[in-house]
Amino acid sequence: MSLITQHWIFLLILQSSSYIFITATHSKPNYVLMLADDLGIGDLGCYGNDTIRTPNIDRLAKEGVKLTQHIAAAPICTPSRAAFLTGRYAFRSGMDTNGGGRALKWLGVSGGLPPNETTFAKILQKQGYYTGILGKWHQGLNCESLNDYCHHPLNHGFNYFYGVPLSLINECEPGHLLEIDVPFRAQLMFFTQLIGYSVLTVMIAKYTNLLAISGKVVFGCVLFGILFFMAWYIKYGFIQYWSCILMKDHEIMEQPINIHRASAGILREAKQFIERHKDDPFLLVIGFLHVHTPLVTTKSFTGRSKHGIYGDNVEEMDFMVGAVIDAIDNAGLKNSTLVYFASDHGGHIEVKDGVIQTGGWNGIYRGGKAMAGWEGGIRVPGIFRWPGVIPPDTEIDKPTSLMDAFPTVVRLGGGELPNDRIIDGRDLFPLLLRQTNDSEHEFLFHYCGNHLHAVRWYQKESSTTWKAHFVTPVFYPQDAVGCYDILLCGCEGKYVIHHNPPLLFELSADPSESKPLPSHTNPYYKEVINKIEAVVAEHKKTITVVPQQLSFYNNLWKPWLQPCCGTFPFCWCNKVDDNGTDTL
């Protein structure tokens, strides 16, 4: 055997054993997982933006692996984050549905991430990790009674929570327009009218002697009606007090939250968390409030970007990412910490302040937030850094998913994947180490609510990625690429178009999905569609019926579940140090 042959055999053995060696010697790395809100893939310099300055995120990509076909499991906040935390399509836990709203609307609702779901935090906690989540949660709070905390982060494997249990919404800044979509407004109006007519009927029955009802019952009904009137109408004045709160573990710290100093508080908490737990394995999830509207930006970053308030907000988030990375490195944890940065879904292209665009940019990709099929709604940034382990300055253009964080983090942390449920995510580590050139995701299913809109097929033999669209949203105006009449594209009914035959794109050659392949003349069309349809049939056999967490009832505001610091409905408190600053 020649020396050259021996050399190559040695290299192959070394490469095949490196994963085992790394997982053994780094069995308990620290994790800092950062998730932006509504950030478009085209907003970052490392993904092609040449006007918004993101040097810290760009540095992260330079020091690690950049994924260019990283896919959100849902195009909107609540289901996407549920899939990220559990490694499962959100419909498997009832966290993606239609009818009641595709995301949790209020804090005082009974829907949320079910207690029987297993997050990566819950598994790592059992492996000796101290786990924390800062910033946005948006996975619910209570089930049946105030303070049962069945959906709370501390009930899902996190030791520490500091942040916003719902989301940053326009109502959190006084004077901004309401962020309630048109269909849901109609539902609220119907329910309010139903209560009003019921109360009126009871009163008429009492005072016309049609029914023997005591005055106490009438009084109770009237009071009940008044409370609901306040709930649905005065709520639009109280909403910042009811839905915009800051919590620390189970305690309400601010109601309403002072959003102008919220980001500074989250960054301060991140630095302190890393310093406190630098000697023990930890998991830290940071859900940035950026870049969701109302785009609250501190004075030091206001007016700096060429893209107005949106660009300012992106650049401020980039600064926060840099500060977190510096905290890791300064604590001596650079080589023992796996850092991950992503967005929960694509940029919200329809949102504007007058004529000024205040949503994200999705680069060359068509569509945006709420669109489950088009790439702009689901293709997101994905960056991993682990110096000394993951090769630096590497780009991978293979299908990967936000759900992959679950098995990757669990296995590296010494845990085992649950064997009593389907896990849709795949361990990314072999791909990140370049031990394999192929994605383990042969197929990815793109859902809008409970409706399958599109399917992605990675054909390993040819390294070709195909995507079939069975349903697409109806754009308005027709020449636009968005749903500017309702701000978020719908999933069903009059809001969508069903395609028979399906639209087929070869994403490898046409990532912007501008030219569907002709169904009658393209030689590959029939073969690809037949393959995808057969896989869809098998996939549907894996779907079981579960309680719908976002159903109309579970997503309906309930006064008895409304977190309140003070006397309801006048909820107010401020337990944050008055010396708190809004300076990052």
C-alpha positions in Angstrom: 0.0 0.0 0.0 1.5 3.3 -1.0 2.1 6.2 1.4 -0.5 8.3 -0.5 -3.1 5.6 -0.1 -2.3 5.2 3.6 -2.6 9.0 4.0 -6.0 9.1 2.5 -7.3 6.2 4.5 -6.0 7.9 7.7 -7.9 11.1 6.7 -11.1 9.2 6.1 -10.9 7.5 9.4 -10.1 10.8 11.1 -13.1 12.5 9.5 -15.5 9.7 10.3 -14.4 9.6 13.9 -14.3 13.4 14.4 -18.1 13.6 15.2 -17.8 10.9 17.9 -14.7 12.7 19.3 -16.2 16.1 19.3 -19.5 15.0 20.9 -17.5 13.1 23.6 -15.0 16.0 24.4 -17.7 18.7 24.0 -20.6 16.7 25.4 -21.9 19.8 27.3 -21.3 22.9 25.2 -23.1 26.1 26.2 -25.8 27.3 23.9 -26.9 30.8 23.0 -29.8 30.6 20.5 -31.0 34.0 19.1 -34.2 34.4 17.2 -35.1 37.7 15.5 -38.8 38.6 15.0 -40.0 39.3 11.4 -36.5 39.8 10.1 -36.1 39.3 6.3 -33.3 37.3 4.9 -32.4 40.2 2.7 -31.9 42.6 5.6 -28.4 41.3 6.5 -25.1 42.1 4.9 -23.9 38.5 4.9 -27.0 37.6 2.9 -26.4 40.3 0.3 -27.7 43.6 1.7 -25.2 46.4 1.0 -27.0 49.3 2.6 -28.1 48.2 6.1 -25.0 47.8 8.3 -24.9 44.5 10.2 -21.2 44.0 11.0 -21.7 41.8 14.1 -24.1 39.3 12.4 -21.8 39.3 9.4 -18.8 38.5 11.7 -20.8 35.7 13.2 -21.2 34.2 9.7 -17.6 34.8 8.9 -16.6 32.8 12.0 -19.0 30.0 11.4 -21.4 28.4 9.0 -24.1 30.3 7.0 -27.1 28.4 5.9 -28.6 29.8 2.7 -31.6 27.5 2.5 -32.7 27.6 6.1 -36.5 27.2 6.3 -39.0 28.3 9.0 -41.6 25.6 9.8 -44.4 28.2 9.7 -44.6 31.7 8.2 -46.0 33.4 11.4 -44.8 33.8 15.0 -46.6 31.4 17.3 -46.5 28.2 15.2 -42.9 28.9 14.0 -41.6 29.3 17.6 -43.5 26.2 18.7 -41.8 24.2 16.0 -38.4 25.6 16.9 -38.8 24.7 20.5 -40.2 21.1 19.9 -38.6 20.1 16.7 -42.1 19.3 15.3 -44.4 20.8 12.8 -46.7 23.0 14.9 -49.9 21.3 13.8 -48.7 18.2 15.7 -49.2 20.1 18.9 -52.2 22.0 17.8 -50.2 25.2 17.5 -51.1 25.9 13.9 -54.7 26.2 12.9 -57.4 28.3 11.3 -60.5 30.0 12.5 -59.3 31.5 15.8 -56.3 33.2 14.4 -52.9 31.8 13.3 -51.1 33.3 16.3 -52.0 33.9 20.0 -53.9 37.2 20.0 -54.0 38.0 23.7 -52.5 37.1 27.1 -55.8 36.1 28.7 -56.4 33.1 26.5 -56.4 29.4 27.2 -54.4 28.3 24.2 -50.6 27.8 24.2 -47.9 25.2 23.9 -49.4 22.1 25.5 -47.7 20.8 28.8 -47.2 17.4 27.2 -44.9 18.8 24.5 -41.2 18.4 25.1 -38.9 21.3 24.4 -35.1 21.1 24.0 -34.9 23.1 27.2 -36.8 20.4 29.1 -34.4 17.7 28.0 -31.2 19.8 28.6 -32.5 20.7 32.0 -32.4 17.0 32.9 -28.8 16.9 31.6 -27.7 19.4 34.2 -28.1 22.6 32.1 -29.3 25.8 33.6 -31.8 27.1 31.1 -33.1 30.6 30.4 -35.2 32.5 27.9 -35.2 36.3 27.5 -37.5 38.5 25.4 -40.4 37.2 23.3 -42.2 34.0 24.3 -45.6 34.0 22.5 -46.5 30.5 23.5 -49.3 31.2 26.0 -49.5 31.4 29.8 -52.5 29.8 31.5 -55.0 27.0 30.7 -57.9 27.0 33.1 -57.2 29.4 35.9 -55.2 32.5 36.4 -51.7 31.6 37.5 -51.8 27.9 36.7 -49.0 28.7 34.3 -49.4 25.6 32.2 -48.0 27.2 29.1 -45.4 29.4 30.9 -41.7 29.0 30.0 -41.0 27.7 33.5 -43.3 24.8 32.8 -41.5 24.0 29.5 -38.0 23.4 30.8 -36.7 26.9 31.4 -35.3 27.8 34.8 -35.5 31.5 34.2 -37.7 33.9 32.2 -37.4 37.6 31.7 -39.3 39.1 28.9 -42.6 39.6 27.0 -45.0 36.7 27.3 -47.0 37.7 24.2 -45.3 39.8 21.6 -44.3 43.4 20.8 -47.4 44.8 19.1 -48.4 48.3 17.9 -50.6 48.8 20.9 -47.6 48.6 23.2 -46.7 52.1 22.1 -49.5 54.6 22.8 -50.8 56.3 19.8 -50.1 53.5 17.3 -52.8 52.0 15.2 -54.4 48.7 16.4 -52.8 45.5 15.2 -56.1 43.4 15.1 -56.7 41.9 11.7 -60.0 42.5 10.0 -61.5 38.9 10.2 -60.8 38.8 14.0 -62.4 42.2 14.5 -65.6 40.7 13.0 -65.5 37.8 15.3 -65.2 40.0 18.4 -68.1 42.2 17.2 -70.3 39.1 16.7 -69.5 37.7 20.2 -70.1 41.1 21.8 -73.5 41.5 20.1 -74.4 38.0 21.2 -73.7 38.8 24.8 -75.6 42.1 24.6 -78.7 40.5 23.1 -78.6 37.7 25.7 -78.5 40.2 28.5 -81.3 42.3 26.9 -83.4 39.2 26.6 -83.0 38.3 30.3 -84.0 41.8 31.3 -87.1 41.8 29.1 -88.1 38.3 30.4 -87.8 39.5 34.0 -89.7 42.8 33.7 -92.5 41.3 31.5 -93.0 38.4 34.0 -92.2 35.8 31.3 -89.7 34.2 33.6 -89.3 34.1 37.3 -85.9 35.6 37.7 -84.5 37.2 40.8 -83.1 40.7 40.7 -79.7 39.4 41.7 -79.6 37.3 38.5 -80.6 40.3 36.4 -77.9 42.4 38.2 -75.3 39.7 37.6 -76.2 39.5 33.9 -76.0 43.2 33.5 -72.7 43.3 35.2 -71.5 40.5 33.0 -72.6 42.4 29.9 -70.8 45.6 31.1 -67.6 43.6 31.7 -67.7 42.2 28.2 -68.5 45.6 26.8 -65.3 46.8 28.5 -63.5 43.8 27.3 -64.2 44.2 23.6 -64.5 48.0 23.3 -62.7 49.7 26.2 -60.0 47.0 25.6 -58.8 49.0 22.7 -57.8 51.7 25.2 -56.6 49.2 27.9 -54.9 46.8 25.5 -51.4 48.2 26.2 -52.1 47.5 29.9 -53.5 44.1 29.4 -51.3 42.6 26.6 -48.1 44.5 26.9 -46.4 43.3 30.1 -42.9 42.5 31.2 -42.5 39.4 33.4 -39.6 37.9 35.4 -40.4 34.3 36.0 -44.0 34.3 37.3 -44.0 37.9 38.5 -45.3 40.9 36.4 -42.6 43.5 36.5 -44.2 46.2 34.3 -47.7 46.6 33.2 -47.7 48.2 30.7 -44.1 47.5 29.6 -41.9 50.5 29.0 -40.9 49.4 25.5 -38.3 52.2 25.2 -36.1 50.5 27.8 -37.2 46.9 27.2 -34.3 46.0 24.8 -31.7 47.5 27.1 -33.2 45.4 29.9 -33.1 42.2 27.8 -29.4 42.9 26.8 -28.5 43.5 30.5 -30.2 40.3 31.5 -28.3 38.4 28.7 -24.9 39.6 29.9 -25.7 38.9 33.5 -27.0 35.4 32.7 -23.8 34.5 30.8 -21.6 35.8 33.6 -23.6 34.1 36.3 -23.5 30.7 34.7 -20.1 30.7 32.9 -18.8 27.9 35.1 -21.7 25.5 34.4 -23.3 24.3 31.2 -26.2 26.6 30.2 -28.8 27.2 27.5 -29.8 30.7 26.8 -32.6 31.5 24.3 -32.9 35.2 23.3 -36.1 36.2 21.5 -35.4 39.7 20.2 -38.3 42.1 20.1 -36.7 43.5 16.9 -37.7 44.0 14.2 -41.5 43.7 14.8 -43.5 46.8 14.6 -43.8 49.4 16.2 -40.0 49.3 15.6 -39.0 51.0 18.9 -35.4 52.1 18.6 -33.2 53.9 21.1 -32.0 57.4 20.4 -28.5 56.3 19.8 -29.6 54.3 16.7 -32.4 56.5 15.4 -31.7 58.2 12.1 -28.5 56.2 11.4 -29.7 53.9 8.6 -30.4 54.7 4.9 -33.6 52.7 5.3 -35.3 54.8 7.9 -36.8 53.5 11.1 -36.7 49.9 9.9 -33.0 50.0 9.0 -32.3 51.7 12.4 -34.1 48.9 14.2 -32.1 46.2 12.3 -28.8 47.9 13.0 -29.7 48.2 16.7 -30.5 44.5 16.8 -27.1 43.8 15.2 -25.5 45.8 18.0 -27.3 43.7 20.6 -26.0 40.5 18.8 -22.5 41.9 19.0 -22.8 42.7 22.7 -24.0 39.1 23.4 -21.1 37.6 21.4 -18.7 39.9 23.2 -20.1 38.8 26.6 -19.5 35.1 25.6 -16.0 35.8 24.4 -15.0 38.0 27.4 -16.3 35.3 29.8 -13.8 32.8 28.2 -16.6 30.8 26.6 -15.9 31.4 22.9 -14.7 27.8 22.2 -17.2 26.1 24.4 -20.4 27.8 23.2 -22.5 27.0 20.2 -24.1 30.2 19.0 -27.1 30.2 16.6 -28.9 33.1 15.0 -32.1 33.0 12.9 -35.4 34.6 12.3 -38.8 33.1 13.1 -40.0 33.7 9.5 -39.8 36.2 6.6 -40.2 39.9 6.7 -43.6 41.5 6.9 -43.7 43.2 3.5 -47.2 44.7 3.7 -46.7 46.8 6.9 -46.2 50.5 6.3 -46.3 53.8 8.2 -48.1 56.0 5.7 -46.0 55.5 2.5 -42.9 54.4 4.4 -42.1 50.7 4.3 -41.6 49.5 7.9 -41.4 45.8 7.2 -38.5 43.6 6.2 -36.9 42.8 2.9 -36.7 39.2 1.7 -34.2 39.7 -1.0 -34.8 37.9 -4.3 -37.4 35.7 -2.7 -41.1 36.1 -3.5 -43.6 36.9 -0.7 -43.2 37.4 3.0 -44.7 36.9 6.4 -47.8 34.7 6.7 -47.2 33.1 3.2 -46.4 29.5 3.8 -45.4 28.5 0.3 -43.5 31.4 -1.2 -39.9 31.5 -0.2 -40.0 35.0 1.1 -42.3 33.9 4.0 -40.2 30.9 5.1 -36.6 31.3 4.0 -34.7 32.8 6.9 -31.1 33.6 8.0 -29.4 30.7 9.7 -25.9 31.0 11.2 -24.0 28.7 13.6 -20.7 29.5 15.3 -18.5 27.2 17.4 -14.9 28.2 17.0 -12.5 25.2 16.9 -15.3 22.8 16.1 -17.4 24.2 13.2 -15.3 25.3 10.2 -15.3 29.1 9.8 -16.4 31.1 6.7 -18.5 28.2 5.3 -21.7 28.4 3.3 -24.2 25.5 3.0 -26.9 25.6 0.4 -28.9 22.6 1.4 -32.5 22.5 2.9 -32.4 22.9 6.6 -35.1 23.9 9.1 -35.6 25.9 12.3 -36.8 22.5 13.7 -33.3 21.2 13.4 -32.2 23.1 16.4 -34.1 20.6 18.6 -32.2 17.4 17.7 -28.9 19.2 17.2 -29.0 20.8 20.7 -30.4 17.7 22.4 -27.8 15.3 21.1 -24.8 17.6 21.6 -26.0 18.2 25.2 -26.0 14.5 26.0 -29.8 14.0 25.8 -31.9 11.6 23.9 -34.7 12.4 21.5 -38.2 11.4 22.6 -39.3 8.1 21.1 -43.0 8.5 21.8 -43.6 11.1 19.2 -42.6 12.2 15.7 -39.6 14.6 15.6 -39.5 16.4 12.2 -36.2 18.2 12.8 -32.8 16.6 11.9 -29.5 16.7 13.6 -27.5 19.3 11.7 -24.1 18.7 13.2 -22.7 16.3 10.6 -23.7 18.8 7.9 -22.1 21.7 9.9 -18.9 19.7 10.2 -19.0 18.9 6.5 -19.0 15.2 7.2 -21.8 15.0 4.8 -22.7 17.1 1.8 -26.4 16.2 1.8 -29.3 17.4 3.9 -31.3 14.8 5.8 -34.4 16.7 4.8 -35.5 15.0 1.6 -38.9 16.6 2.0 -40.2 19.6 3.9 -43.9 20.4 4.1 -45.0 24.1 4.1 -48.2 24.6 6.1 -50.5 27.6 6.4 -52.6 26.9 9.4 -53.7 23.3 8.9 -53.6 23.6 5.2 -50.7 22.2 3.2 -49.7 24.9 0.7 -46.4 23.6 -0.7 -43.9 20.8 -0.6 -40.1 21.0 -1.0 -38.2 18.0 -2.4 -34.4 17.8 -2.2 -33.4 15.2 -4.8 -30.0 14.0 -3.5 -29.0 12.2 -6.7 -28.9 15.4 -8.7 -28.7 17.9 -5.8 -31.8 19.6 -7.2 -34.4 21.2 -5.0 -38.0 21.2 -6.3 -41.0 22.9 -4.9 -44.7 22.2 -5.7 -47.4 24.7 -4.8 -50.8 23.3 -4.3 -52.2 26.5 -2.8 -51.1 30.2 -3.1 -52.5 33.4 -1.5 -54.6 35.8 -3.5 -52.6 39.0 -3.8 -54.2 42.4 -3.6 -53.7 44.5 -5.6 -53.4 41.8 -8.3 -50.1 43.2 -9.6 -48.6 43.2 -6.1 -46.7 40.5 -4.3 -48.6 40.7 -1.0 -52.0 41.0 0.7 -52.1 44.8 1.3 -55.9 44.8 1.9 -55.8 42.6 5.0 -52.1 43.0 5.9 -51.6 39.2 6.4 -52.3 36.7 3.7 -55.0 34.1 4.5 -54.8 30.3 4.3 -58.1 29.2 3.0 -61.4 30.2 1.3 -61.5 33.3 -0.8 -58.0 34.3 0.3 -56.3 31.5 -1.7 -56.0 29.9 -5.1 -55.9 26.1 -5.5 -53.7 24.9 -8.3 -54.6 21.8 -10.3 -52.1 20.9 -11.7 -49.8 22.2 -9.0 -47.2 24.9 -9.7 -43.7 23.4 -9.9 -40.5 25.3 -9.5 -36.9 24.1 -9.7 -35.6 26.2 -6.8 -32.0 25.3 -7.6 -32.2 27.3 -10.9 -35.1 29.6 -10.0 -34.9 30.5 -6.3 -37.1 33.6 -6.8 -39.9 31.3 -8.1 -40.6 33.5 -11.2 -41.1 30.8 -13.8 -43.2 27.7 -13.0 -42.3 24.7 -15.2 -45.0 24.0 -17.8 -47.0 21.0 -16.8 -47.5 19.5 -20.3 -44.1 20.1 -21.9 -41.5 19.9 -19.2 -40.0 16.3 -19.2 -39.6 16.3 -15.4 -42.9 17.7 -14.3 -45.0 14.5 -14.1 -42.2 12.5 -12.5 -41.6 15.1 -9.8 -45.3 15.8 -9.0 -46.1 12.1 -8.8 -43.2 11.6 -6.3 -44.3 14.6 -4.2 -48.0 13.5 -4.2 -47.1 10.0 -3.1 -45.0 11.4 -0.2 -47.8 13.7 0.8 -50.2 10.8 1.0 -47.7 9.0 3.4 -47.1 12.2 5.3 -50.8 12.7 6.0 -50.9 9.2 7.7 -48.6 10.6 10.4 -51.0 13.3 11.4 -53.2 12.7 14.5 -56.0 14.7 15.9 -55.0 16.9 18.8 -56.7 19.8 20.7 -56.5 22.9 18.6 -54.7 25.5 20.7 -55.5 28.3 18.4 -59.2 27.5 17.9 -61.7 30.3 18.2 -62.4 29.4 21.9 -58.8 28.9 23.0 -57.8 32.1 21.3 -60.8 34.0 22.7 -59.9 36.5 25.5 -61.2 35.4 28.9 -61.3 37.9 31.8 -60.5 35.2 34.4 -57.2 34.4 32.6 -56.1 38.0 32.2 -52.8 38.6 34.0 -53.2 41.8 36.0 -50.9 43.7 38.3 -53.3 45.7 40.4 -57.0 45.9 40.3 -58.7 44.6 37.1 -59.4 46.2 34.7 -57.1 49.0 35.7 -53.9 46.9 35.7 -50.8 48.8 36.4 -47.4 48.4 38.1 -43.8 49.2 37.8 -41.3 47.0 39.8 -38.3 47.7 37.5 -35.5 49.7 39.0 -36.2 53.4 38.3 -32.6 53.8 37.4 -33.2 51.6 34.4 -32.0 53.1 31.2 -33.1 52.9 27.6 -29.4 53.1 26.4 -27.9 49.9 25.1 
